[in-house]
Amino acid sequence: MNALTLPDIAAQASRQALPLDWVGMCGIALPILIDGQRLAATADAGVSLDDGAARGIHMSRLYLALEMLDQQPLTPALLRTVLQRFLDSHEGLSNNAYLRVHTDLLLKRPALVSPLAGWKGYPVSIEARLENQMFHVELKIDVTYSSTCPCSAALARQLIQQQFLDDFANTPLQHEDVLTWLGSANGIVATPHSQRSSAQLHVQLNGEQLPLTELIDTVEAALGTAVQTAVKRADEQAFALANGQNLMFCEDAARRLNLALKRSDAVKAFHLKVVHAESLHAHDAVAESRWTRHPA
Ligand SMILES: Nc1nc2c(ncn2[C@@H]2O[C@H](COP(=O)(O)OP(=O)(O)OP(=O)(O)O)[C@@H](O)[C@H]2O)c(=O)[nH]1
């Protein structure tokens, strides 16, 4: 039996008495429960070190408090309980507690037409903090979609009109000939460019739920061109139609999302950013929008 006491460096006085804003651990692996799914996640757990004279915080106490997250569904109430435990275990040292949880939410998405479905991963971060006894929770969600440039679509249509004039000049129009021409690559000489795009949401929440799926559904419905999972030709054709019916500059996408998110009761405030990874350019087209709900 070792009679020696284990040295406790964290309990020593700091040589430079200075409070710190955030001290803790990043990238802790843990499973979490969301909507009945067990998901692999990483957590960043921290507290402020307000006692500037204390050498360090007690990392193990934060780590052990995270145990609750793998046993109960993730809710704002649970996050608050964990944060309170961070503070209770750092009495006299810390006033503020922080927890970020990163995961990929997996949702099964049906195909547009065929009776198929597939899984889609949505990167999600849930950020909670207990600062001066005020609890805040925010969500970050990335949603991927397709955007077709409305300017490019108009320019392509003009080229098709020009081709029509060239091909049918001084010819009596025959329904059958026009139909064949419309179905040929000679007729539809130009196509607009599309790009894989992402909507990056940062949302402050009202209420006691984490409405992840609801927010993702809201975003995808507002844009109309969510990227697909299982795709047969019938689905690809429906996707082409959806893109043609939802031509979007990044400004259009940002405005659609702004309007849709404002309508959600779960949202108190947001900062959204849409990024269109241009195929016309080697750089991205980007738009951002912020909003805060004012008390009624
Ligand atoms: N504060 C601090 N601890 C660190 C750091 N890097 C590793 N650790 C280790 O984290 C481990 C756990 O710290 P504590 O929570 O204070 O462990 P403990 O003293 O056994 O636990 P308590 O008795 O509850 O205080 C210690 O072995 C520290 O050495 C660091 O940068 N800062």
The ligand as an SDF file (V2000), in Angstrom:
LIG
                    3D

 32 34  0  0  0  0  0  0  0  0999 V2000
   -6.1880   21.6650  -14.6460 N   0  0  0  0  0  0  0  0  0  0  0  0
   -5.5520   20.9260  -15.5710 C   0  0  0  0  0  0  0  0  0  0  0  0
   -5.4990   19.5640  -15.4130 N   0  0  0  0  0  0  0  0  0  0  0  0
   -4.8850   18.8310  -16.3780 C   0  0  0  0  0  0  0  0  0  0  0  0
   -4.3240   19.4580  -17.5320 C   0  0  0  0  0  0  0  0  0  0  0  0
   -3.8110   18.4870  -18.3200 N   0  0  0  0  0  0  0  0  0  0  0  0
   -4.0450   17.3070  -17.7120 C   0  0  0  0  0  0  0  0  0  0  0  0
   -4.6740   17.5110  -16.5290 N   0  0  0  0  0  0  0  0  0  0  0  0
   -4.9850   16.4220  -15.5930 C   0  0  0  0  0  0  0  0  0  0  0  0
   -6.3410   16.2150  -15.3010 O   0  0  0  0  0  0  0  0  0  0  0  0
   -6.3360   15.2780  -14.2450 C   0  0  0  0  0  0  0  0  0  0  0  0
   -7.6050   15.3890  -13.4370 C   0  0  0  0  0  0  0  0  0  0  0  0
   -7.5850   16.5570  -12.6650 O   0  0  0  0  0  0  0  0  0  0  0  0
   -8.5010   16.7130  -11.3780 P   0  0  0  0  0  0  0  0  0  0  0  0
   -9.9210   16.7550  -11.8120 O   0  0  0  0  0  0  0  0  0  0  0  0
   -8.0220   17.8890  -10.5940 O   0  0  0  0  0  0  0  0  0  0  0  0
   -8.2090   15.3210  -10.6540 O   0  0  0  0  0  0  0  0  0  0  0  0
   -8.2530   14.9500   -9.1410 P   0  0  0  0  0  0  0  0  0  0  0  0
   -7.4700   15.9790   -8.3710 O   0  0  0  0  0  0  0  0  0  0  0  0
   -7.8360   13.5230   -9.0140 O   0  0  0  0  0  0  0  0  0  0  0  0
   -9.7950   15.0690   -8.8440 O   0  0  0  0  0  0  0  0  0  0  0  0
  -10.4920   15.8670   -7.6510 P   0  0  0  0  0  0  0  0  0  0  0  0
  -10.0590   15.1920   -6.3820 O   0  0  0  0  0  0  0  0  0  0  0  0
  -11.9340   15.7810   -7.9370 O   0  0  0  0  0  0  0  0  0  0  0  0
   -9.9760   17.2800   -7.7100 O   0  0  0  0  0  0  0  0  0  0  0  0
   -5.1020   15.5740  -13.4180 C   0  0  0  0  0  0  0  0  0  0  0  0
   -4.3310   14.3920  -13.3640 O   0  0  0  0  0  0  0  0  0  0  0  0
   -4.3920   16.6450  -14.2290 C   0  0  0  0  0  0  0  0  0  0  0  0
   -3.0020   16.4910  -14.3270 O   0  0  0  0  0  0  0  0  0  0  0  0
   -4.3790   20.8710  -17.6620 C   0  0  0  0  0  0  0  0  0  0  0  0
   -3.8790   21.4820  -18.6130 O   0  0  0  0  0  0  0  0  0  0  0  0
   -4.9990   21.5520  -16.6440 N   0  0  0  0  0  0  0  0  0  0  0  0
  1  2  1  0
  2  3  2  0
  2 32  1  0
  3  4  1  0
  4  5  2  0
  4  8  1  0
  5  6  1  0
  5 30  1  0
  6  7  2  0
  7  8  1  0
  8  9  1  0
  9 10  1  0
  9 28  1  0
 10 11  1  0
 11 12  1  0
 11 26  1  0
 12 13  1  0
 13 14  1  0
 14 15  2  0
 14 16  1  0
 14 17  1  0
 17 18  1  0
 18 19  2  0
 18 20  1  0
 18 21  1  0
 21 22  1  0
 22 23  2  0
 22 24  1  0
 22 25  1  0
 26 27  1  0
 26 28  1  0
 28 29  1  0
 30 31  2  0
 30 32  1  0
M  END
$$$$
